[in-house]
Amino acid sequence: MMLLAILLACKREPEPVGPLAPEGTRHALARVEFNLWVDYIPMFGATDADCRWLDPAVSDESTPWPPLQAFWVIYEDARDVEVAELSDVYFEGDLVLPGDFEPLEGFEPLGFKYFSGFQAGLLDVEAIRRDPDGRGVEADFGNPVNATVRIEAEPDGEGCATATSYCEEGACDGGFEPLEAIEIDLGAFYLVQDVRFR
């Protein structure tokens, strides 16, 4: 019981770091999947009316790499759920609920969990670069992903069309390929056995 109290005391609440944008649109950019779990990590961003990527207005374990947000969607064990919803991250009225995610393998989404500790090491962002117009962002992921992920937003007449792409470390001169998911295979002691992109 004492350990639980200590862990709860260490859990950091979102800390405001800037004003919420008056409006915006949230975009699902890619997901990180693991062979051991149905639970996965979606990556999000949000754009303003000019299709520029917004910075999160809060700092917590889901926003360590502005303008990206990432967290676990929990399916398998309700005891892993830390938060029932995520709100007011990018813009006024911004809200993420479990019902926003599809059922997987017979499981319904239960809620969300921040990732920290060794888990955060699976998504080690070493650098982030932004295009001068604010519509393109590149994130360099270190070991074990070892790739650059690029997100772009452009007006499409109805809002902002977004695209996510990647290039593996050392191969970026050959251009970027479309990215939907990063698949990470874990073995004993959660050591990374393989990383694939699709």
N, C-alpha and C positions, 0 to 999 in steps of 0.2 A: 504494500500500500504506500509506503514512504517513497519507493522508487517511482511509482505512478505519479505521486504529487510532485516530485522533482522534475520528471519529464514534462508534465503539464506546465510547470512554472517556466521551463526553458522554451516552450513553444512561443515563437515570436508572432505577435499580431501584425497585420498589415500596417505599415507606417506611411502616412501621407508624405509625398515628396514633391508634389506639384498640383496645380489645379486640374480638375477633370475637364476634358474638352466638352463643350456644350452638346456636341453630337458626334457620331462616328458610326462606323460599321465594323463589326468583328469578323475576322476571316480565319478559318481553319487552314493551316499551311501545310502540315505534314504530321505524321505520327511516328512514334518510336515503339516498336513491338518487341516482345521477348518470348522466346520459346517456352519458358517455364510458366507463364501466366496468361490468363485472359486479360487482366489489367494491362493498360497501355498508357503511354504519355502522348497526348496531343500537343502540338505547338500552334500557338495562335499569335495573331497580330491584329491591329485595328487601324483603319484609315480614316482621314477626315474627308470633307467634301471635295477636296482637290486631289484625293488619292495619295496623300502623303502619310507615311507611317507615323502613328501617334506613339509617344512614350507613355508607359504606365504612369498613373498618378499616385501609385502606391509602391512601396518596396516590401517584398516578402519573399519566401522561398520559391514562389512561382514566377518571380520577375527578376532573376539575377542578371539577365542579358537584354536590357531594353534595346529595341522595342518588342522583343519576343516574350511570350508568356508560355510556361509549360508546367504541367502537373499530372499526377496520376488520376486516371478514371478507374475507380474501384468497382469490380464486378463480383469477385469471388468470396470475399470475407468482409462482412459489415464492420468487424472490429478494426479494419484498416482505415475506415473513413474518418477523416479529421474535420472536414468541412462539408456542409450540406449544399452550399452554393457559393459562388464567387461573384461579387458585385462591385460596381463602381471602380473598375480597374483602369479603364481607358476613357470613358465618356459617361455623361449623365444617363442613367437608365441602363448601363451595361450590366448584364446579368447572365450567368452561366448556371444551368440547372442540370441534374442528372438526366432528366427527360430529353435534353438536347442531344443525347448520344444514343446510338442504336443498340439493341440487344446483341450480344455476341455469344455464340456457342451455348445457347440456352440460358444465359445469365442476363439479368437486367442490370443496368448501371445503378449503383447504390449511393454514390457520392464521390468525393475527391480527397486526395491526400497530397501534401507537399512532398517533394523529394529532397533529401539532404544526406549527409554522410557519404557512405560508399556509393549510394545511388547517384548522387550528384556527379560523382566521378565518371559515371557512364556517359554523361553529356557534358564534357569539359569544353566550354567555349573559350578560346584563347584570344580572339579579337573580333570586333565588329566594325564594319565600315559602311558608311551611308553615301549614296549618290548625292551630289549637290542639290538636286531637285527634290530630295526627300522621298522619292518613289521607289528607290531600289536600296536593298540592304544585303550585305554579305556577312555571314558568320563563319568563322574558321573553327571547326570542331577538332580538338586534339584527340589523343588516344582515348578510347579504342576506335572512334568513328573515323578520324583522319580524313576529313573531307570539308569542303567549303559548301555551305548552303546559301543559295541566293533567293530572296523573295522580291517580287516586283509587283507594282500596282499601276494600272493605267485606266483612265476613263473609258467606259464602253457605251455611253449613252444612257445607261440605266443605273449607273453607280460606278464601282471600281471592279475591274477584272483583275484577278491576282494569279500569279504563277510562281511555283516553287521549283527550283532546280538545284543540281549539285554537280560537283566535280571532285573526284578523289584526289587526295594529296599527291602532288607531283604530276598530275595529269590535267591541270586546269587550263593549260595552253590549248588543249584540244576542244575547249568549250564545255558548256554545261548540258546535262541531261535532265529531263523532267523527273521530279521526285514526288512520290506519294507517301512512302514509308521507308524508315530505316529499321531493318530487322537485326536484332542482336541475339545470338545464341549464347547461352550461359551454361557452364558445366559445373563441376564440383567447386564448392566454395565461391560460387558465382563468378568464376573466372570466365572472361570472354573467350569463346571458342571461334566465333565467326561473326562478321558484319556484312550484311547485304543491303543493297539499295533497290527499290522498285518504284 
